[in-house]
């Protein structure tokens, strides 16, 4: 993680920097729900500012208003002290205010240079290919953003794609930049590089706002924090005036416990085993000689940057893909290539990272989605399914009108809870769980972590797949690192070494060589 500069060096303008963007008494409602309630917020030159809150707290709405996606119902937005009225994100960019979304807005088949000028209506230098190359090179030197202008985006890593988005903003001369969950898919080394870039930008007089759930990162890089709850600002101060506990309490309205809970029992017998798994995957990463064992009563975490074989491994274990080589057993039953029904019958449940594409049917109700994997034969108990759905809504704290609400109308966090309710509520003893807390707020993360640890303590075997290294570190009893379809590192959680994990995530095999990526 990027080291934090001393107070005298951090954010040269600091709290005394000029106000670059501000919201005054801003309110915004959607279909009768007050998303922002008389919000005051300010960003100053030279600072990195955390914007925090639970899902639905109003922080994304506020960021959208300040960057031109929404218009406020009341109140005032100012940029550099002047009142503004943005009709679109393009208007905001014209005034030097931009946002980088968690899901990048890039065209894969275009080059870096083409993506940078895409949508930029200005003429002259900025539309010149040679000028763009010079601009990319100059910005790379100035802010530590190494990127090849002629590379196609499809060739780039996620960290490199994020650099393209940052360069796009810098070329458009933004002074205020919002970033939505910017480290969600980055390796530790990439996070450190990003933070170094953001610090250089702040030192250059720009104002940076991070919308994030990762409290450790807030204390690593931010100068100030604003916390929202229920559409209102409930706390705003210099980061030194907060602790992780006080921020979590402000976000949720109660104490939150995110500390890991060691296992209460020794691991039992091996209940999920993969041996010699190999699979070619065309343009995607395949699997290369994967050997893995998960025992009853333990959580094994798979760490790595997205796209390094984790998805293929999960789908092979769950029966959704057939391996070209190797074997998978669940509770002693060979389920290799026999499909998801065979894996589920043997006792395996799967929580995919693709919630709506693979996990749930967005057009069906909560009740129907909870019954999708039930083996009911020709009989379907509609009344019973609604009762089970109502119970799950209560147990998993889903914000919904009732069992008949259509899943696509739910927030991402509530969609995830429905998926967890169905899979963890099954009679399975083995769980393959991918990114279970992605998109959840602090309270949701606490709930999911406690849930997984409770299942482990009752003897379940859990394979946790996550690009969030902190999630893997805090929840796992053992850690396995994947890169380019290979296992590059394994260790007990008590032997966690951030440097070794970071190298392994980048492909270092531990023997002085990088893993074979063929």
C-alpha positions as CSV (number, residue, x, y, z in Angstrom):
1,X,0.0,0.0,0.0
2,X,1.3,3.5,-0.7
3,X,2.9,5.0,2.3
4,X,1.3,8.1,3.7
5,X,3.3,11.3,3.5
6,X,4.0,13.3,6.7
7,X,1.3,15.8,7.6
8,X,3.4,18.8,6.5
9,X,3.9,17.2,3.0
10,X,0.5,15.7,2.5
11,X,-1.7,17.6,0.0
12,X,0.3,20.8,-0.2
13,X,-2.8,23.0,-0.2
14,X,-4.4,20.7,2.4
15,X,-7.5,22.0,4.2
16,X,-6.4,25.6,3.4
17,X,-6.5,25.0,-0.4
18,X,-8.9,27.0,-2.6
19,X,-12.4,25.6,-2.9
20,X,-12.7,24.0,-6.4
21,X,-16.1,22.3,-6.1
22,X,-18.9,22.6,-3.6
23,X,-22.5,21.6,-3.0
24,X,-24.6,23.9,-0.8
25,X,-27.9,22.7,0.7
26,X,-28.4,20.3,-2.2
27,X,-31.4,18.0,-2.2
28,X,-32.5,15.3,-4.8
29,X,-35.4,12.9,-4.7
30,X,-36.3,9.9,-6.9
31,X,-40.0,8.8,-7.0
32,X,-40.5,10.2,-3.5
33,X,-37.3,8.9,-2.0
34,X,-35.0,11.7,-0.7
35,X,-31.5,10.6,-1.9
36,X,-29.8,13.8,-0.9
37,X,-31.2,15.9,1.9
38,X,-29.8,19.4,2.2
39,X,-26.2,18.2,1.6
40,X,-23.1,20.4,2.0
41,X,-19.9,19.1,0.5
42,X,-16.7,20.7,-0.6
43,X,-13.5,19.8,-2.4
44,X,-10.3,21.8,-2.0
45,X,-7.3,22.1,-4.2
46,X,-4.5,19.8,-3.2
47,X,-6.6,17.2,-1.2
48,X,-7.7,13.6,-1.6
49,X,-11.2,13.4,-0.1
50,X,-13.1,10.2,0.8
51,X,-16.8,10.2,0.2
52,X,-18.2,7.4,2.3
53,X,-21.6,5.8,3.2
54,X,-23.7,2.7,3.1
55,X,-25.4,1.6,-0.2
56,X,-28.3,4.1,-0.6
57,X,-26.7,6.7,1.6
58,X,-26.7,9.2,-1.2
59,X,-23.0,9.5,-2.0
60,X,-23.3,8.3,-5.7
61,X,-26.2,10.7,-6.2
62,X,-24.1,13.5,-4.8
63,X,-21.2,12.6,-7.1
64,X,-23.5,12.4,-10.1
65,X,-24.9,15.8,-9.3
66,X,-21.4,17.3,-9.0
67,X,-20.3,15.7,-12.3
68,X,-23.4,16.6,-14.4
69,X,-25.2,13.2,-14.6
70,X,-28.1,14.5,-12.4
71,X,-29.5,17.9,-11.7
72,X,-30.3,18.9,-8.1
73,X,-33.9,19.6,-7.1
74,X,-32.7,22.4,-4.9
75,X,-29.5,23.9,-3.6
76,X,-26.5,25.2,-5.4
77,X,-23.4,23.7,-7.1
78,X,-20.3,25.9,-7.4
79,X,-17.1,25.4,-9.3
80,X,-14.1,27.6,-8.4
81,X,-16.5,29.8,-6.5
82,X,-18.9,30.3,-9.4
83,X,-22.5,28.9,-9.4
84,X,-23.0,26.4,-12.2
85,X,-25.9,24.4,-13.7
86,X,-24.7,21.3,-15.5
87,X,-27.0,19.8,-18.1
88,X,-24.7,16.8,-18.8
89,X,-21.3,15.3,-17.9
90,X,-19.9,17.1,-20.9
91,X,-20.9,20.4,-19.3
92,X,-19.1,19.4,-16.1
93,X,-15.9,18.4,-18.1
94,X,-16.0,21.8,-19.8
95,X,-15.7,23.3,-16.3
96,X,-12.9,20.9,-15.3
97,X,-15.0,18.4,-13.3
98,X,-14.8,14.7,-14.3
99,X,-15.5,11.2,-13.0
100,X,-14.0,7.7,-13.6
101,X,-16.5,5.0,-13.0
102,X,-15.8,1.6,-11.6
103,X,-16.6,0.0,-15.0
104,X,-14.4,1.7,-17.5
105,X,-15.9,3.5,-20.5
106,X,-13.4,2.4,-23.1
107,X,-13.7,0.8,-26.6
108,X,-11.7,-2.4,-26.6
109,X,-10.8,-2.4,-30.3
110,X,-9.7,1.2,-30.3
111,X,-6.1,2.3,-29.4
112,X,-5.3,4.2,-26.3
113,X,-4.9,7.4,-28.3
114,X,-8.3,6.8,-30.0
115,X,-10.0,6.3,-26.7
116,X,-8.5,9.4,-25.3
117,X,-9.9,11.7,-28.0
118,X,-13.2,9.8,-28.3
119,X,-16.0,12.2,-27.4
120,X,-13.6,15.2,-27.2
121,X,-15.2,17.8,-29.4
122,X,-12.3,20.3,-29.2
123,X,-10.2,21.0,-32.2
124,X,-6.6,21.5,-33.0
125,X,-3.8,20.0,-30.9
126,X,-6.1,17.7,-29.0
127,X,-7.4,16.0,-32.1
128,X,-3.9,15.5,-33.6
129,X,-2.5,11.9,-33.3
130,X,1.0,13.2,-32.9
131,X,-0.2,15.7,-30.3
132,X,-2.0,13.0,-28.4
133,X,1.1,10.8,-28.3
134,X,3.1,13.8,-26.9
135,X,0.4,14.5,-24.3
136,X,0.3,10.9,-23.2
137,X,4.1,10.8,-22.9
138,X,4.2,14.1,-21.0
139,X,1.4,13.1,-18.6
140,X,3.1,9.7,-18.1
141,X,6.3,11.4,-17.0
142,X,4.5,14.0,-14.8
143,X,2.1,11.6,-13.0
144,X,3.7,8.2,-13.3
145,X,1.2,6.9,-15.9
146,X,3.1,4.7,-18.2
147,X,0.9,3.7,-21.2
148,X,1.5,3.0,-24.9
149,X,-0.6,5.3,-27.0
150,X,-0.7,2.9,-30.0
151,X,-1.7,-0.2,-27.9
152,X,-5.3,-1.4,-28.3
153,X,-7.3,-1.4,-25.1
154,X,-8.1,-5.1,-25.5
155,X,-4.4,-5.8,-24.9
156,X,-4.2,-3.8,-21.6
157,X,-4.5,-5.0,-18.0
158,X,-7.2,-3.5,-15.8
159,X,-4.6,-1.3,-14.1
160,X,-3.5,0.0,-17.5
161,X,-7.1,0.6,-18.6
162,X,-7.6,2.7,-15.5
163,X,-4.5,4.8,-16.4
164,X,-6.1,5.4,-19.8
165,X,-9.2,6.8,-18.0
166,X,-7.1,9.0,-15.9
167,X,-5.1,10.3,-18.9
168,X,-8.5,11.0,-20.6
169,X,-9.4,13.3,-17.7
170,X,-6.0,15.0,-17.6
171,X,-6.0,15.7,-21.3
172,X,-9.4,17.4,-20.8
173,X,-7.7,19.5,-18.1
174,X,-9.9,18.4,-15.1
175,X,-9.1,20.1,-11.8
176,X,-11.7,18.0,-9.9
177,X,-11.8,14.2,-10.3
178,X,-14.2,11.7,-8.7
179,X,-13.2,8.0,-8.7
180,X,-15.8,5.3,-8.0
181,X,-14.3,2.3,-6.2
182,X,-11.0,2.7,-8.1
183,X,-9.1,-0.2,-6.5
184,X,-11.8,-2.9,-6.8
185,X,-10.0,-4.9,-9.5
186,X,-6.4,-3.9,-8.9
187,X,-3.4,-5.9,-7.7
188,X,-1.5,-4.5,-4.6
189,X,1.3,-3.1,-6.8
190,X,-1.3,-1.4,-9.1
191,X,-3.0,0.1,-6.0
192,X,0.2,1.6,-4.9
193,X,0.9,3.0,-8.3
194,X,-2.6,4.5,-8.5
195,X,-2.2,6.1,-5.1
196,X,1.2,7.6,-6.1
197,X,-0.4,9.1,-9.2
198,X,-3.3,10.5,-7.2
199,X,-0.9,12.1,-4.7
200,X,1.0,13.7,-7.5
201,X,-2.2,15.1,-8.9
202,X,-3.2,16.5,-5.5
203,X,0.3,18.0,-5.1
204,X,-0.3,19.6,-8.4
205,X,-3.3,21.4,-7.0
206,X,-6.1,19.1,-8.2
207,X,-8.9,17.9,-6.0
208,X,-9.6,14.2,-5.8
209,X,-12.7,12.5,-4.4
210,X,-12.7,8.8,-3.8
211,X,-16.0,7.0,-3.4
212,X,-15.0,3.8,-1.7
213,X,-15.8,1.2,0.9
214,X,-12.2,0.3,1.8
215,X,-11.5,2.0,5.1
216,X,-7.8,0.9,5.1
217,X,-7.3,2.8,1.9
218,X,-9.1,5.9,3.2
219,X,-6.5,6.1,6.0
220,X,-3.7,5.3,3.6
221,X,-4.2,8.0,1.1
222,X,-7.0,10.5,2.1
223,X,-6.7,13.9,3.7
224,X,-10.3,14.4,4.6
225,X,-13.5,12.4,4.7
226,X,-17.2,13.1,4.4
227,X,-19.6,10.4,5.7
228,X,-23.3,10.2,4.5
229,X,-26.2,8.2,6.0
230,X,-29.8,8.3,4.9
231,X,-29.1,11.1,2.4
232,X,-27.5,13.4,4.9
233,X,-23.9,14.3,5.8
234,X,-23.4,12.9,9.3
235,X,-19.6,13.6,9.6
236,X,-17.0,15.6,7.8
237,X,-13.5,16.2,9.1
238,X,-9.8,15.8,8.6
239,X,-8.8,12.1,8.4
240,X,-6.8,12.5,11.6
241,X,-10.0,13.1,13.5
242,X,-11.4,9.7,12.5
243,X,-10.6,6.1,13.3
244,X,-11.9,3.1,11.3
245,X,-14.4,2.4,14.1
246,X,-15.8,6.0,14.2
247,X,-16.2,6.1,10.4
248,X,-17.9,2.7,10.4
249,X,-20.2,3.8,13.2
250,X,-21.0,7.1,11.4
251,X,-21.8,5.1,8.2
252,X,-24.1,2.5,9.9
253,X,-25.3,4.3,13.0
254,X,-24.0,1.5,15.3
255,X,-20.7,-0.3,16.1
256,X,-19.5,-2.5,13.3
257,X,-17.1,-5.5,13.8
258,X,-15.0,-6.3,10.7
259,X,-12.2,-8.1,12.6
260,X,-11.5,-11.7,11.4
261,X,-12.7,-14.6,13.5
262,X,-10.3,-17.5,13.7
263,X,-11.7,-21.0,13.1
264,X,-13.0,-22.7,16.2
265,X,-12.1,-26.2,15.0
266,X,-9.4,-28.0,13.1
267,X,-10.1,-28.7,9.4
268,X,-11.7,-32.1,8.7
269,X,-11.5,-34.4,5.7
270,X,-11.0,-33.2,2.1
271,X,-14.5,-32.6,0.6
272,X,-13.6,-30.6,-2.6
273,X,-10.6,-31.7,-4.7
274,X,-9.2,-30.7,-8.0
275,X,-6.2,-32.5,-9.5
276,X,-4.3,-31.6,-12.7
277,X,-7.1,-29.3,-14.0
278,X,-6.3,-28.0,-17.5
279,X,-8.4,-26.1,-19.9
280,X,-7.8,-24.0,-23.0
281,X,-9.9,-20.9,-23.2
282,X,-9.2,-19.2,-26.5
283,X,-8.6,-15.5,-25.9
284,X,-9.4,-15.9,-22.2
285,X,-7.1,-17.3,-19.6
286,X,-7.3,-21.1,-19.2
287,X,-6.2,-23.4,-16.4
288,X,-2.7,-25.1,-16.2
289,X,-2.2,-28.0,-13.9
290,X,-4.4,-26.8,-11.0
291,X,-4.2,-29.0,-7.9
292,X,-6.4,-27.9,-5.0
293,X,-7.9,-29.4,-1.9
294,X,-10.6,-27.8,0.4
295,X,-11.3,-29.4,3.8
296,X,-14.5,-29.4,5.9
297,X,-14.4,-26.5,8.3
298,X,-12.0,-24.1,6.4
299,X,-12.1,-21.2,4.1
300,X,-9.6,-21.2,1.3
301,X,-9.2,-17.9,-0.4
302,X,-8.2,-17.5,-4.1
303,X,-6.4,-14.2,-4.6
304,X,-5.5,-12.6,-7.9
305,X,-6.4,-9.9,-10.4
306,X,-9.6,-10.6,-12.4
307,X,-9.0,-12.6,-15.6
308,X,-6.3,-14.9,-14.4
309,X,-8.3,-18.2,-14.4
310,X,-10.4,-17.7,-11.3
311,X,-13.7,-17.7,-13.3
312,X,-12.7,-20.8,-15.3
313,X,-11.7,-22.6,-12.1
314,X,-15.0,-21.7,-10.4
315,X,-17.1,-22.8,-13.4
316,X,-15.2,-26.1,-13.7
317,X,-15.7,-26.9,-10.1
318,X,-19.4,-26.0,-10.3
319,X,-19.9,-28.1,-13.4
320,X,-20.6,-25.2,-15.8
321,X,-17.5,-25.9,-17.9
322,X,-15.8,-29.1,-18.8
323,X,-12.0,-29.3,-18.3
324,X,-9.7,-30.6,-21.0
325,X,-7.7,-32.5,-18.4
326,X,-7.9,-33.4,-14.7
327,X,-10.5,-34.4,-12.2
328,X,-13.0,-32.8,-9.7
329,X,-14.5,-34.6,-6.8
330,X,-17.1,-33.3,-4.3
331,X,-17.6,-35.3,-1.1
332,X,-15.8,-38.2,-2.8
333,X,-18.0,-38.2,-5.9
334,X,-16.3,-37.6,-9.3
335,X,-18.3,-34.8,-10.9
336,X,-15.8,-33.9,-13.7
337,X,-17.6,-32.5,-16.7
338,X,-21.0,-33.9,-15.6
339,X,-22.7,-30.6,-15.3
340,X,-24.0,-28.3,-12.5
341,X,-26.8,-30.7,-11.5
342,X,-24.3,-33.4,-10.7
343,X,-22.1,-31.0,-8.7
344,X,-25.1,-29.7,-6.8
345,X,-26.4,-33.2,-6.1
346,X,-22.9,-34.1,-4.7
347,X,-23.2,-31.2,-2.2
348,X,-21.7,-28.1,-3.9
349,X,-23.4,-24.7,-4.1
350,X,-22.1,-21.9,-6.3
351,X,-22.3,-18.1,-5.8
352,X,-21.0,-16.6,-9.2
353,X,-19.6,-13.1,-9.5
354,X,-21.9,-12.5,-12.4
355,X,-25.1,-12.0,-10.3
356,X,-27.6,-11.3,-13.0
357,X,-26.0,-13.0,-16.0
358,X,-25.3,-16.4,-14.3
359,X,-26.7,-16.3,-10.8
360,X,-30.2,-14.9,-11.1
361,X,-32.9,-14.2,-13.6
362,X,-33.5,-10.5,-13.5
363,X,-37.0,-10.6,-14.9
364,X,-38.3,-13.0,-12.3
365,X,-39.4,-12.3,-8.7
366,X,-37.4,-12.9,-5.6
367,X,-39.6,-15.9,-4.7
368,X,-39.0,-17.5,-8.2
369,X,-35.3,-16.8,-8.1
370,X,-35.0,-18.5,-4.8
371,X,-36.6,-21.6,-6.2
372,X,-34.6,-21.8,-9.4
373,X,-32.2,-24.4,-8.1
374,X,-34.7,-26.4,-6.1
375,X,-35.5,-29.9,-7.3
376,X,-39.3,-29.7,-7.1
377,X,-40.1,-32.0,-10.0
378,X,-43.5,-31.3,-11.5
379,X,-45.0,-29.8,-8.3
380,X,-44.4,-26.2,-7.4
381,X,-45.7,-24.8,-4.1
382,X,-46.3,-21.2,-4.8
383,X,-47.5,-20.3,-1.3
384,X,-44.6,-22.1,0.2
385,X,-42.1,-20.4,-2.0
386,X,-43.5,-17.0,-1.0
387,X,-43.2,-17.9,2.7
388,X,-39.6,-19.0,2.2
389,X,-38.8,-15.8,0.3
390,X,-40.3,-13.7,3.0
391,X,-38.2,-15.5,5.6
392,X,-35.0,-15.0,3.4
393,X,-35.8,-11.3,3.0
394,X,-35.9,-10.9,6.7
395,X,-32.9,-13.1,7.5
396,X,-30.6,-11.5,4.9
397,X,-31.9,-8.0,5.5
398,X,-32.9,-7.5,1.9
399,X,-34.5,-4.1,1.2
400,X,-37.5,-5.1,-1.0
401,X,-41.2,-4.6,-1.0
402,X,-41.8,-8.3,-0.7
403,X,-41.4,-11.8,-2.3
404,X,-43.0,-10.8,-5.6
405,X,-40.7,-7.9,-6.3
406,X,-38.8,-8.4,-9.6
407,X,-35.0,-8.8,-9.0
408,X,-33.9,-6.2,-11.6
409,X,-35.5,-3.5,-9.5
410,X,-33.2,-4.2,-6.5
411,X,-29.9,-2.5,-5.8
412,X,-26.7,-4.5,-6.5
413,X,-26.2,-5.2,-2.8
414,X,-29.7,-6.6,-2.4
415,X,-29.4,-8.7,-5.5
416,X,-26.2,-10.2,-4.0
417,X,-28.1,-11.0,-0.8
418,X,-30.8,-12.8,-2.7
419,X,-28.1,-14.9,-4.5
420,X,-26.4,-15.7,-1.2
421,X,-29.7,-16.6,0.5
422,X,-30.5,-19.1,-2.2
423,X,-27.1,-20.8,-2.3
424,X,-26.2,-20.7,1.4
425,X,-29.7,-21.7,2.2
426,X,-29.3,-25.0,0.3
427,X,-28.3,-28.3,1.9
428,X,-24.8,-28.1,0.4
429,X,-21.6,-28.7,2.4
430,X,-19.2,-27.2,-0.1
431,X,-19.5,-23.6,-1.3
432,X,-17.7,-21.9,-4.1
433,X,-18.2,-18.2,-3.5
434,X,-17.0,-15.5,-5.9
435,X,-16.7,-11.8,-4.7
436,X,-19.5,-12.2,-2.1
437,X,-19.1,-8.7,-0.7
438,X,-18.5,-6.8,-3.9
439,X,-20.7,-3.7,-4.0
440,X,-21.9,-4.1,-0.4
441,X,-21.6,-1.4,2.2
442,X,-19.9,-1.8,5.6
443,X,-22.9,-3.3,7.3
444,X,-23.4,-5.7,4.3
445,X,-19.8,-6.7,4.4
446,X,-20.0,-7.4,8.1
447,X,-23.1,-9.5,7.6
448,X,-21.6,-11.6,4.7
449,X,-18.3,-12.2,6.6
450,X,-20.1,-13.3,9.7
451,X,-22.3,-15.6,7.6
452,X,-19.4,-17.3,5.8
453,X,-17.5,-17.7,9.1
454,X,-20.6,-19.2,10.8
455,X,-20.9,-21.8,8.0
456,X,-17.2,-22.6,8.2
457,X,-17.5,-23.1,12.0
458,X,-20.4,-25.5,11.4
459,X,-18.2,-27.6,9.2
460,X,-18.8,-26.3,5.7
461,X,-15.9,-26.1,3.2
462,X,-15.7,-22.7,1.4
463,X,-13.7,-21.7,-1.6
464,X,-13.6,-17.9,-1.6
465,X,-12.6,-16.2,-4.9
466,X,-12.1,-12.4,-4.7
467,X,-10.0,-9.7,-6.2
468,X,-10.2,-7.8,-2.9
469,X,-7.0,-8.9,-1.2
470,X,-8.2,-7.6,2.2
471,X,-11.3,-9.8,1.9
472,X,-9.2,-12.8,1.2
473,X,-6.7,-12.0,3.9
474,X,-9.3,-11.4,6.6
475,X,-11.6,-14.3,5.8
476,X,-9.3,-17.1,4.8
477,X,-7.7,-19.9,6.7
478,X,-5.5,-20.6,3.7
479,X,-4.6,-18.4,0.7
480,X,-3.9,-19.6,-2.8
481,X,-2.7,-17.1,-5.5
482,X,-3.5,-17.5,-9.2
483,X,-1.8,-15.8,-12.2
484,X,-2.4,-16.7,-15.8
485,X,-4.1,-19.9,-15.0
486,X,-1.4,-21.1,-12.6
487,X,-1.2,-21.4,-8.9
488,X,1.9,-19.2,-8.0
489,X,1.7,-19.2,-4.2
490,X,0.1,-20.9,-1.3
491,X,0.3,-20.2,2.4
492,X,-1.6,-20.4,5.7
493,X,-3.3,-17.1,6.5
494,X,-1.2,-16.8,9.7
495,X,1.9,-16.7,7.4
496,X,0.5,-13.9,5.2
497,X,3.3,-11.8,3.6
498,X,1.9,-8.9,1.6
499,X,5.1,-8.6,-0.5
500,X,5.2,-12.3,-1.4
501,X,1.4,-12.2,-2.2
502,X,1.9,-9.1,-4.4
503,X,4.7,-10.7,-6.4
504,X,2.7,-13.9,-6.8
505,X,-0.4,-12.0,-8.0
506,X,1.9,-10.4,-10.6
507,X,3.1,-13.8,-11.7
508,X,6.2,-14.4,-9.7
509,X,6.5,-18.1,-9.1
510,X,8.9,-17.9,-6.1
511,X,11.8,-19.5,-7.9
512,X,13.0,-16.4,-9.7
513,X,10.8,-16.9,-12.7
514,X,7.4,-15.7,-13.8
515,X,4.7,-18.3,-14.3
516,X,4.4,-19.6,-17.8
517,X,1.5,-17.8,-19.5
518,X,1.3,-20.0,-22.6
